[in-house]
Amino acid sequence: MSIAITQAELVEALIRASTAPEDAKTAQQMATESGMALWQVQKALRALHAQGRLQAHRVPFIGIDGRHGMIPAYTIRPA
């Protein structure tokens, strides 16, 4: 017995599987919104992680080649 699943059903399942709150941002989103280079954002995220202030989540992602997956997104805890 095989089960067929559509692409739309797969995307919906990935979205439901997300553990991230709505304010979680990927490093690329933070770079784009802040005007900083991606490497600068990543360096800041590493520093926040070292301080115990970074909370990592997983969010759905669709690549330009159509691949579906989950990538990290972050929220920052207050100091």
PDB file of N, CA, C and O in Angstrom:
ATOM      1  N   MET A   1       0.847  -1.189   0.000  1.00  0.00           N
ATOM      2  CA  MET A   1       0.000   0.000   0.000  1.00  0.00           C
ATOM      3  C   MET A   1       0.891   1.250   0.000  1.00  0.00           C
ATOM      4  O   MET A   1       1.785   1.380   0.836  1.00  0.00           O
ATOM      5  N   SER A   2       0.646   2.142  -0.918  1.00  0.00           N
ATOM      6  CA  SER A   2       1.403   3.387  -0.948  1.00  0.00           C
ATOM      7  C   SER A   2       0.452   4.557  -0.706  1.00  0.00           C
ATOM      8  O   SER A   2      -0.742   4.492  -0.998  1.00  0.00           O
ATOM      9  N   ILE A   3       1.014   5.598  -0.176  1.00  0.00           N
ATOM     10  CA  ILE A   3       0.236   6.797   0.115  1.00  0.00           C
ATOM     11  C   ILE A   3       0.789   7.924  -0.749  1.00  0.00           C
ATOM     12  O   ILE A   3       1.996   8.168  -0.762  1.00  0.00           O
ATOM     13  N   ALA A   4      -0.085   8.601  -1.461  1.00  0.00           N
ATOM     14  CA  ALA A   4       0.329   9.727  -2.297  1.00  0.00           C
ATOM     15  C   ALA A   4       0.142  11.020  -1.512  1.00  0.00           C
ATOM     16  O   ALA A   4      -0.868  11.219  -0.836  1.00  0.00           O
ATOM     17  N   ILE A   5       1.126  11.881  -1.618  1.00  0.00           N
ATOM     18  CA  ILE A   5       1.039  13.186  -0.971  1.00  0.00           C
ATOM     19  C   ILE A   5       1.384  14.243  -2.011  1.00  0.00           C
ATOM     20  O   ILE A   5       2.339  14.089  -2.773  1.00  0.00           O
ATOM     21  N   THR A   6       0.617  15.296  -2.037  1.00  0.00           N
ATOM     22  CA  THR A   6       0.865  16.362  -3.005  1.00  0.00           C
ATOM     23  C   THR A   6       1.928  17.311  -2.465  1.00  0.00           C
ATOM     24  O   THR A   6       2.236  17.308  -1.273  1.00  0.00           O
ATOM     25  N   GLN A   7       2.472  18.108  -3.347  1.00  0.00           N
ATOM     26  CA  GLN A   7       3.460  19.098  -2.931  1.00  0.00           C
ATOM     27  C   GLN A   7       2.835  20.091  -1.953  1.00  0.00           C
ATOM     28  O   GLN A   7       3.474  20.478  -0.974  1.00  0.00           O
ATOM     29  N   ALA A   8       1.622  20.496  -2.201  1.00  0.00           N
ATOM     30  CA  ALA A   8       0.939  21.441  -1.311  1.00  0.00           C
ATOM     31  C   ALA A   8       0.772  20.836   0.088  1.00  0.00           C
ATOM     32  O   ALA A   8       0.932  21.532   1.091  1.00  0.00           O
ATOM     33  N   GLU A   9       0.455  19.553   0.150  1.00  0.00           N
ATOM     34  CA  GLU A   9       0.309  18.893   1.448  1.00  0.00           C
ATOM     35  C   GLU A   9       1.653  18.830   2.175  1.00  0.00           C
ATOM     36  O   GLU A   9       1.711  18.991   3.394  1.00  0.00           O
ATOM     37  N   LEU A  10       2.728  18.597   1.430  1.00  0.00           N
ATOM     38  CA  LEU A  10       4.053  18.563   2.023  1.00  0.00           C
ATOM     39  C   LEU A  10       4.442  19.931   2.575  1.00  0.00           C
ATOM     40  O   LEU A  10       4.965  20.027   3.685  1.00  0.00           O
ATOM     41  N   VAL A  11       4.192  20.984   1.810  1.00  0.00           N
ATOM     42  CA  VAL A  11       4.498  22.342   2.268  1.00  0.00           C
ATOM     43  C   VAL A  11       3.703  22.657   3.527  1.00  0.00           C
ATOM     44  O   VAL A  11       4.254  23.207   4.481  1.00  0.00           O
ATOM     45  N   GLU A  12       2.445  22.326   3.546  1.00  0.00           N
ATOM     46  CA  GLU A  12       1.609  22.571   4.723  1.00  0.00           C
ATOM     47  C   GLU A  12       2.147  21.816   5.937  1.00  0.00           C
ATOM     48  O   GLU A  12       2.162  22.362   7.040  1.00  0.00           O
ATOM     49  N   ALA A  13       2.586  20.580   5.754  1.00  0.00           N
ATOM     50  CA  ALA A  13       3.145  19.794   6.856  1.00  0.00           C
ATOM     51  C   ALA A  13       4.425  20.430   7.384  1.00  0.00           C
ATOM     52  O   ALA A  13       4.653  20.444   8.594  1.00  0.00           O
ATOM     53  N   LEU A  14       5.266  20.960   6.488  1.00  0.00           N
ATOM     54  CA  LEU A  14       6.486  21.636   6.922  1.00  0.00           C
ATOM     55  C   LEU A  14       6.173  22.884   7.723  1.00  0.00           C
ATOM     56  O   LEU A  14       6.819  23.162   8.733  1.00  0.00           O
ATOM     57  N   ILE A  15       5.195  23.626   7.276  1.00  0.00           N
ATOM     58  CA  ILE A  15       4.801  24.843   7.995  1.00  0.00           C
ATOM     59  C   ILE A  15       4.289  24.492   9.391  1.00  0.00           C
ATOM     60  O   ILE A  15       4.632  25.156  10.369  1.00  0.00           O
ATOM     61  N   ARG A  16       3.472  23.451   9.476  1.00  0.00           N
ATOM     62  CA  ARG A  16       2.947  23.025  10.783  1.00  0.00           C
ATOM     63  C   ARG A  16       4.066  22.509  11.683  1.00  0.00           C
ATOM     64  O   ARG A  16       3.966  22.618  12.905  1.00  0.00           O
ATOM     65  N   ALA A  17       5.121  21.956  11.110  1.00  0.00           N
ATOM     66  CA  ALA A  17       6.222  21.395  11.887  1.00  0.00           C
ATOM     67  C   ALA A  17       7.148  22.473  12.451  1.00  0.00           C
ATOM     68  O   ALA A  17       7.984  22.182  13.307  1.00  0.00           O
ATOM     69  N   SER A  18       7.009  23.690  11.987  1.00  0.00           N
ATOM     70  CA  SER A  18       7.865  24.768  12.454  1.00  0.00           C
ATOM     71  C   SER A  18       7.697  24.959  13.953  1.00  0.00           C
ATOM     72  O   SER A  18       6.578  24.984  14.466  1.00  0.00           O
ATOM     73  N   THR A  19       8.823  25.093  14.650  1.00  0.00           N
ATOM     74  CA  THR A  19       8.791  25.320  16.095  1.00  0.00           C
ATOM     75  C   THR A  19       8.999  26.793  16.436  1.00  0.00           C
ATOM     76  O   THR A  19       9.079  27.163  17.608  1.00  0.00           O
ATOM     77  N   ALA A  20       9.084  27.614  15.420  1.00  0.00           N
ATOM     78  CA  ALA A  20       9.479  29.005  15.631  1.00  0.00           C
ATOM     79  C   ALA A  20       8.291  29.919  15.915  1.00  0.00           C
ATOM     80  O   ALA A  20       7.222  29.774  15.321  1.00  0.00           O
ATOM     81  N   PRO A  21       8.495  30.859  16.831  1.00  0.00           N
ATOM     82  CA  PRO A  21       7.488  31.913  16.992  1.00  0.00           C
ATOM     83  C   PRO A  21       7.522  32.831  15.779  1.00  0.00           C
ATOM     84  O   PRO A  21       8.470  32.805  14.994  1.00  0.00           O
ATOM     85  N   GLU A  22       6.507  33.620  15.640  1.00  0.00           N
ATOM     86  CA  GLU A  22       6.400  34.477  14.448  1.00  0.00           C
ATOM     87  C   GLU A  22       7.518  35.503  14.331  1.00  0.00           C
ATOM     88  O   GLU A  22       7.818  35.956  13.226  1.00  0.00           O
ATOM     89  N   ASP A  23       8.141  35.879  15.444  1.00  0.00           N
ATOM     90  CA  ASP A  23       9.200  36.888  15.376  1.00  0.00           C
ATOM     91  C   ASP A  23      10.584  36.298  15.139  1.00  0.00           C
ATOM     92  O   ASP A  23      11.561  37.046  15.099  1.00  0.00           O
ATOM     93  N   ALA A  24      10.701  34.984  14.982  1.00  0.00           N
ATOM     94  CA  ALA A  24      11.993  34.362  14.687  1.00  0.00           C
ATOM     95  C   ALA A  24      12.441  34.746  13.281  1.00  0.00           C
ATOM     96  O   ALA A  24      11.638  34.773  12.348  1.00  0.00           O
ATOM     97  N   LYS A  25      13.722  35.040  13.142  1.00  0.00           N
ATOM     98  CA  LYS A  25      14.289  35.468  11.858  1.00  0.00           C
ATOM     99  C   LYS A  25      15.495  34.607  11.516  1.00  0.00           C
ATOM    100  O   LYS A  25      16.248  34.195  12.398  1.00  0.00           O
ATOM    101  N   THR A  26      15.667  34.341  10.234  1.00  0.00           N
ATOM    102  CA  THR A  26      16.884  33.673   9.785  1.00  0.00           C
ATOM    103  C   THR A  26      18.014  34.703   9.776  1.00  0.00           C
ATOM    104  O   THR A  26      17.772  35.910   9.811  1.00  0.00           O
ATOM    105  N   ALA A  27      19.246  34.207   9.727  1.00  0.00           N
ATOM    106  CA  ALA A  27      20.391  35.122   9.664  1.00  0.00           C
ATOM    107  C   ALA A  27      20.295  36.004   8.419  1.00  0.00           C
ATOM    108  O   ALA A  27      20.607  37.194   8.469  1.00  0.00           O
ATOM    109  N   GLN A  28      19.865  35.419   7.308  1.00  0.00           N
ATOM    110  CA  GLN A  28      19.744  36.194   6.069  1.00  0.00           C
ATOM    111  C   GLN A  28      18.678  37.280   6.209  1.00  0.00           C
ATOM    112  O   GLN A  28      18.877  38.402   5.744  1.00  0.00           O
ATOM    113  N   GLN A  29      17.546  36.957   6.846  1.00  0.00           N
ATOM    114  CA  GLN A  29      16.508  37.967   7.063  1.00  0.00           C
ATOM    115  C   GLN A  29      17.036  39.105   7.934  1.00  0.00           C
ATOM    116  O   GLN A  29      16.776  40.276   7.658  1.00  0.00           O
ATOM    117  N   MET A  30      17.780  38.754   8.988  1.00  0.00           N
ATOM    118  CA  MET A  30      18.344  39.788   9.860  1.00  0.00           C
ATOM    119  C   MET A  30      19.311  40.679   9.089  1.00  0.00           C
ATOM    120  O   MET A  30      19.316  41.896   9.271  1.00  0.00           O
ATOM    121  N   ALA A  31      20.130  40.077   8.229  1.00  0.00           N
ATOM    122  CA  ALA A  31      21.077  40.855   7.436  1.00  0.00           C
ATOM    123  C   ALA A  31      20.342  41.801   6.487  1.00  0.00           C
ATOM    124  O   ALA A  31      20.690  42.976   6.374  1.00  0.00           O
ATOM    125  N   THR A  32      19.339  41.281   5.820  1.00  0.00           N
ATOM    126  CA  THR A  32      18.569  42.098   4.868  1.00  0.00           C
ATOM    127  C   THR A  32      17.869  43.250   5.572  1.00  0.00           C
ATOM    128  O   THR A  32      17.911  44.389   5.108  1.00  0.00           O
ATOM    129  N   GLU A  33      17.225  42.948   6.695  1.00  0.00           N
ATOM    130  CA  GLU A  33      16.455  43.980   7.407  1.00  0.00           C
ATOM    131  C   GLU A  33      17.342  45.010   8.100  1.00  0.00           C
ATOM    132  O   GLU A  33      16.944  46.165   8.252  1.00  0.00           O
ATOM    133  N   SER A  34      18.538  44.604   8.521  1.00  0.00           N
ATOM    134  CA  SER A  34      19.421  45.523   9.246  1.00  0.00           C
ATOM    135  C   SER A  34      20.378  46.279   8.334  1.00  0.00           C
ATOM    136  O   SER A  34      20.938  47.301   8.731  1.00  0.00           O
ATOM    137  N   GLY A  35      20.570  45.777   7.101  1.00  0.00           N
ATOM    138  CA  GLY A  35      21.531  46.385   6.198  1.00  0.00           C
ATOM    139  C   GLY A  35      22.964  45.945   6.481  1.00  0.00           C
ATOM    140  O   GLY A  35      23.904  46.452   5.870  1.00  0.00           O
ATOM    141  N   MET A  36      23.128  45.006   7.404  1.00  0.00           N
ATOM    142  CA  MET A  36      24.455  44.481   7.728  1.00  0.00           C
ATOM    143  C   MET A  36      24.804  43.345   6.773  1.00  0.00           C
ATOM    144  O   MET A  36      23.928  42.750   6.146  1.00  0.00           O
ATOM    145  N   ALA A  37      26.091  43.056   6.674  1.00  0.00           N
ATOM    146  CA  ALA A  37      26.527  41.907   5.895  1.00  0.00           C
ATOM    147  C   ALA A  37      26.165  40.632   6.660  1.00  0.00           C
ATOM    148  O   ALA A  37      26.086  40.635   7.889  1.00  0.00           O
ATOM    149  N   LEU A  38      25.951  39.556   5.928  1.00  0.00           N
ATOM    150  CA  LEU A  38      25.593  38.290   6.559  1.00  0.00           C
ATOM    151  C   LEU A  38      26.657  37.846   7.563  1.00  0.00           C
ATOM    152  O   LEU A  38      26.317  37.347   8.636  1.00  0.00           O
ATOM    153  N   TRP A  39      27.922  38.018   7.235  1.00  0.00           N
ATOM    154  CA  TRP A  39      28.981  37.587   8.158  1.00  0.00           C
ATOM    155  C   TRP A  39      28.929  38.373   9.457  1.00  0.00           C
ATOM    156  O   TRP A  39      29.248  37.831  10.516  1.00  0.00           O
ATOM    157  N   GLN A  40      28.528  39.657   9.398  1.00  0.00           N
ATOM    158  CA  GLN A  40      28.423  40.469  10.611  1.00  0.00           C
ATOM    159  C   GLN A  40      27.280  39.963  11.498  1.00  0.00           C
ATOM    160  O   GLN A  40      27.411  39.894  12.720  1.00  0.00           O
ATOM    161  N   VAL A  41      26.176  39.616  10.870  1.00  0.00           N
ATOM    162  CA  VAL A  41      25.038  39.078  11.619  1.00  0.00           C
ATOM    163  C   VAL A  41      25.434  37.746  12.254  1.00  0.00           C
ATOM    164  O   VAL A  41      25.137  37.508  13.425  1.00  0.00           O
ATOM    165  N   GLN A  42      26.097  36.882  11.500  1.00  0.00           N
ATOM    166  CA  GLN A  42      26.506  35.584  12.031  1.00  0.00           C
ATOM    167  C   GLN A  42      27.474  35.745  13.203  1.00  0.00           C
ATOM    168  O   GLN A  42      27.396  34.997  14.178  1.00  0.00           O
ATOM    169  N   LYS A  43      28.372  36.703  13.114  1.00  0.00           N
ATOM    170  CA  LYS A  43      29.306  36.970  14.210  1.00  0.00           C
ATOM    171  C   LYS A  43      28.542  37.432  15.456  1.00  0.00           C
ATOM    172  O   LYS A  43      28.834  36.986  16.566  1.00  0.00           O
ATOM    173  N   ALA A  44      27.576  38.313  15.274  1.00  0.00           N
ATOM    174  CA  ALA A  44      26.757  38.786  16.395  1.00  0.00           C
ATOM    175  C   ALA A  44      25.933  37.640  16.991  1.00  0.00           C
ATOM    176  O   ALA A  44      25.786  37.551  18.210  1.00  0.00           O
ATOM    177  N   LEU A  45      25.396  36.764  16.133  1.00  0.00           N
ATOM    178  CA  LEU A  45      24.626  35.621  16.626  1.00  0.00           C
ATOM    179  C   LEU A  45      25.500  34.679  17.444  1.00  0.00           C
ATOM    180  O   LEU A  45      25.049  34.145  18.457  1.00  0.00           O
ATOM    181  N   ARG A  46      26.740  34.469  17.019  1.00  0.00           N
ATOM    182  CA  ARG A  46      27.662  33.626  17.797  1.00  0.00           C
ATOM    183  C   ARG A  46      27.923  34.238  19.172  1.00  0.00           C
ATOM    184  O   ARG A  46      27.965  33.523  20.174  1.00  0.00           O
ATOM    185  N   ALA A  47      28.098  35.554  19.221  1.00  0.00           N
ATOM    186  CA  ALA A  47      28.323  36.234  20.508  1.00  0.00           C
ATOM    187  C   ALA A  47      27.099  36.098  21.406  1.00  0.00           C
ATOM    188  O   ALA A  47      27.231  35.841  22.602  1.00  0.00           O
ATOM    189  N   LEU A  48      25.912  36.268  20.837  1.00  0.00           N
ATOM    190  CA  LEU A  48      24.682  36.116  21.621  1.00  0.00           C
ATOM    191  C   LEU A  48      24.524  34.680  22.109  1.00  0.00           C
ATOM    192  O   LEU A  48      24.068  34.454  23.230  1.00  0.00           O
ATOM    193  N   HIS A  49      24.895  33.713  21.281  1.00  0.00           N
ATOM    194  CA  HIS A  49      24.833  32.310  21.680  1.00  0.00           C
ATOM    195  C   HIS A  49      25.761  32.058  22.865  1.00  0.00           C
ATOM    196  O   HIS A  49      25.387  31.369  23.814  1.00  0.00           O
ATOM    197  N   ALA A  50      26.968  32.614  22.811  1.00  0.00           N
ATOM    198  CA  ALA A  50      27.941  32.450  23.892  1.00  0.00           C
ATOM    199  C   ALA A  50      27.425  33.043  25.207  1.00  0.00           C
ATOM    200  O   ALA A  50      27.776  32.569  26.287  1.00  0.00           O
ATOM    201  N   GLN A  51      26.593  34.079  25.109  1.00  0.00           N
ATOM    202  CA  GLN A  51      26.007  34.715  26.294  1.00  0.00           C
ATOM    203  C   GLN A  51      24.745  33.999  26.777  1.00  0.00           C
ATOM    204  O   GLN A  51      24.183  34.354  27.813  1.00  0.00           O
ATOM    205  N   GLY A  52      24.301  32.987  26.021  1.00  0.00           N
ATOM    206  CA  GLY A  52      23.083  32.259  26.391  1.00  0.00           C
ATOM    207  C   GLY A  52      21.809  33.009  26.047  1.00  0.00           C
ATOM    208  O   GLY A  52      20.743  32.712  26.584  1.00  0.00           O
ATOM    209  N   ARG A  53      21.919  33.977  25.154  1.00  0.00           N
ATOM    210  CA  ARG A  53      20.755  34.814  24.819  1.00  0.00           C
ATOM    211  C   ARG A  53      20.084  34.440  23.507  1.00  0.00           C
ATOM    212  O   ARG A  53      19.075  35.045  23.145  1.00  0.00           O
ATOM    213  N   LEU A  54      20.614  33.466  22.791  1.00  0.00           N
ATOM    214  CA  LEU A  54      20.082  33.114  21.475  1.00  0.00           C
ATOM    215  C   LEU A  54      19.237  31.849  21.569  1.00  0.00           C
ATOM    216  O   LEU A  54      19.688  30.830  22.093  1.00  0.00           O
ATOM    217  N   GLN A  55      18.031  31.918  21.066  1.00  0.00           N
ATOM    218  CA  GLN A  55      17.144  30.756  21.011  1.00  0.00           C
ATOM    219  C   GLN A  55      17.001  30.355  19.551  1.00  0.00           C
ATOM    220  O   GLN A  55      16.546  31.149  18.728  1.00  0.00           O
ATOM    221  N   ALA A  56      17.391  29.118  19.225  1.00  0.00           N
ATOM    222  CA  ALA A  56      17.305  28.633  17.847  1.00  0.00           C
ATOM    223  C   ALA A  56      15.993  27.889  17.623  1.00  0.00           C
ATOM    224  O   ALA A  56      15.503  27.188  18.509  1.00  0.00           O
ATOM    225  N   HIS A  57      15.441  28.050  16.447  1.00  0.00           N
ATOM    226  CA  HIS A  57      14.195  27.409  16.025  1.00  0.00           C
ATOM    227  C   HIS A  57      14.411  26.842  14.626  1.00  0.00           C
ATOM    228  O   HIS A  57      15.466  27.059  14.031  1.00  0.00           O
ATOM    229  N   ARG A  58      13.444  26.134  14.103  1.00  0.00           N
ATOM    230  CA  ARG A  58      13.487  25.620  12.730  1.00  0.00           C
ATOM    231  C   ARG A  58      12.277  26.167  11.985  1.00  0.00           C
ATOM    232  O   ARG A  58      11.155  26.123  12.489  1.00  0.00           O
ATOM    233  N   VAL A  59      12.510  26.678  10.790  1.00  0.00           N
ATOM    234  CA  VAL A  59      11.428  27.214   9.966  1.00  0.00           C
ATOM    235  C   VAL A  59      11.477  26.582   8.580  1.00  0.00           C
ATOM    236  O   VAL A  59      12.553  26.216   8.107  1.00  0.00           O
ATOM    237  N   PRO A  60      10.327  26.449   7.923  1.00  0.00           N
ATOM    238  CA  PRO A  60      10.325  25.882   6.572  1.00  0.00           C
ATOM    239  C   PRO A  60      10.984  26.822   5.577  1.00  0.00           C
ATOM    240  O   PRO A  60      10.940  28.044   5.719  1.00  0.00           O
ATOM    241  N   PHE A  61      11.596  26.218   4.568  1.00  0.00           N
ATOM    242  CA  PHE A  61      12.301  26.985   3.559  1.00  0.00           C
ATOM    243  C   PHE A  61      12.104  26.305   2.207  1.00  0.00           C
ATOM    244  O   PHE A  61      12.139  25.079   2.108  1.00  0.00           O
ATOM    245  N   ILE A  62      11.898  27.101   1.181  1.00  0.00           N
ATOM    246  CA  ILE A  62      11.827  26.585  -0.184  1.00  0.00           C
ATOM    247  C   ILE A  62      12.951  27.250  -0.963  1.00  0.00           C
ATOM    248  O   ILE A  62      12.952  28.468  -1.141  1.00  0.00           O
ATOM    249  N   GLY A  63      13.912  26.448  -1.429  1.00  0.00           N
ATOM    250  CA  GLY A  63      15.050  26.966  -2.180  1.00  0.00           C
ATOM    251  C   GLY A  63      14.647  27.410  -3.581  1.00  0.00           C
ATOM    252  O   GLY A  63      13.556  27.092  -4.053  1.00  0.00           O
ATOM    253  N   ILE A  64      15.529  28.140  -4.234  1.00  0.00           N
ATOM    254  CA  ILE A  64      15.223  28.618  -5.586  1.00  0.00           C
ATOM    255  C   ILE A  64      15.104  27.462  -6.571  1.00  0.00           C
ATOM    256  O   ILE A  64      14.527  27.611  -7.648  1.00  0.00           O
ATOM    257  N   ASP A  65      15.656  26.305  -6.193  1.00  0.00           N
ATOM    258  CA  ASP A  65      15.531  25.125  -7.048  1.00  0.00           C
ATOM    259  C   ASP A  65      14.292  24.292  -6.714  1.00  0.00           C
ATOM    260  O   ASP A  65      14.089  23.214  -7.272  1.00  0.00           O
ATOM    261  N   GLY A  66      13.464  24.806  -5.793  1.00  0.00           N
ATOM    262  CA  GLY A  66      12.218  24.127  -5.446  1.00  0.00           C
ATOM    263  C   GLY A  66      12.329  23.129  -4.312  1.00  0.00           C
ATOM    264  O   GLY A  66      11.328  22.539  -3.906  1.00  0.00           O
ATOM    265  N   ARG A  67      13.541  22.929  -3.789  1.00  0.00           N
ATOM    266  CA  ARG A  67      13.691  22.000  -2.665  1.00  0.00           C
ATOM    267  C   ARG A  67      13.048  22.570  -1.413  1.00  0.00           C
ATOM    268  O   ARG A  67      13.097  23.774  -1.161  1.00  0.00           O
ATOM    269  N   HIS A  68      12.450  21.688  -0.642  1.00  0.00           N
ATOM    270  CA  HIS A  68      11.816  22.060   0.616  1.00  0.00           C
ATOM    271  C   HIS A  68      12.666  21.550   1.764  1.00  0.00           C
ATOM    272  O   HIS A  68      13.244  20.467   1.683  1.00  0.00           O
ATOM    273  N   GLY A  69      12.741  22.317   2.814  1.00  0.00           N
ATOM    274  CA  GLY A  69      13.498  21.885   3.979  1.00  0.00           C
ATOM    275  C   GLY A  69      13.235  22.790   5.167  1.00  0.00           C
ATOM    276  O   GLY A  69      12.365  23.660   5.133  1.00  0.00           O
ATOM    277  N   MET A  70      13.997  22.565   6.204  1.00  0.00           N
ATOM    278  CA  MET A  70      13.900  23.377   7.411  1.00  0.00           C
ATOM    279  C   MET A  70      15.270  24.022   7.642  1.00  0.00           C
ATOM    280  O   MET A  70      16.303  23.369   7.498  1.00  0.00           O
ATOM    281  N   ILE A  71      15.268  25.307   8.002  1.00  0.00           N
ATOM    282  CA  ILE A  71      16.513  26.019   8.271  1.00  0.00           C
ATOM    283  C   ILE A  71      16.398  26.722   9.616  1.00  0.00           C
ATOM    284  O   ILE A  71      15.290  26.939  10.107  1.00  0.00           O
ATOM    285  N   PRO A  72      17.534  27.081  10.220  1.00  0.00           N
ATOM    286  CA  PRO A  72      17.473  27.743  11.519  1.00  0.00           C
ATOM    287  C   PRO A  72      16.989  29.184  11.424  1.00  0.00           C
ATOM    288  O   PRO A  72      17.282  29.907  10.472  1.00  0.00           O
ATOM    289  N   ALA A  73      16.246  29.565  12.439  1.00  0.00           N
ATOM    290  CA  ALA A  73      15.824  30.949  12.637  1.00  0.00           C
ATOM    291  C   ALA A  73      16.022  31.220  14.127  1.00  0.00           C
ATOM    292  O   ALA A  73      16.091  30.290  14.931  1.00  0.00           O
ATOM    293  N   TYR A  74      16.112  32.477  14.482  1.00  0.00           N
ATOM    294  CA  TYR A  74      16.522  32.807  15.842  1.00  0.00           C
ATOM    295  C   TYR A  74      15.634  33.873  16.479  1.00  0.00           C
ATOM    296  O   TYR A  74      15.088  34.751  15.811  1.00  0.00           O
ATOM    297  N   THR A  75      15.518  33.758  17.791  1.00  0.00           N
ATOM    298  CA  THR A  75      14.987  34.848  18.608  1.00  0.00           C
ATOM    299  C   THR A  75      16.055  35.160  19.639  1.00  0.00           C
ATOM    300  O   THR A  75      16.849  34.297  20.014  1.00  0.00           O
ATOM    301  N   ILE A  76      16.065  36.403  20.090  1.00  0.00           N
ATOM    302  CA  ILE A  76      17.080  36.852  21.043  1.00  0.00           C
ATOM    303  C   ILE A  76      16.402  37.142  22.371  1.00  0.00           C
ATOM    304  O   ILE A  76      15.443  37.911  22.443  1.00  0.00           O
ATOM    305  N   ARG A  77      16.914  36.514  23.421  1.00  0.00           N
ATOM    306  CA  ARG A  77      16.376  36.726  24.762  1.00  0.00           C
ATOM    307  C   ARG A  77      16.909  38.034  25.319  1.00  0.00           C
ATOM    308  O   ARG A  77      18.020  38.449  24.986  1.00  0.00           O
ATOM    309  N   PRO A  78      16.128  38.680  26.159  1.00  0.00           N
ATOM    310  CA  PRO A  78      16.613  39.923  26.780  1.00  0.00           C
ATOM    311  C   PRO A  78      17.843  39.657  27.662  1.00  0.00           C
ATOM    312  O   PRO A  78      18.040  38.547  28.157  1.00  0.00           O
ATOM    313  N   ALA A  79      18.654  40.690  27.843  1.00  0.00           N
ATOM    314  CA  ALA A  79      19.870  40.556  28.684  1.00  0.00           C
ATOM    315  C   ALA A  79      19.491  40.386  30.142  1.00  0.00           C
ATOM    316  O   ALA A  79      20.367  40.259  30.998  1.00  0.00           O
TER     317      ALA A  79
END
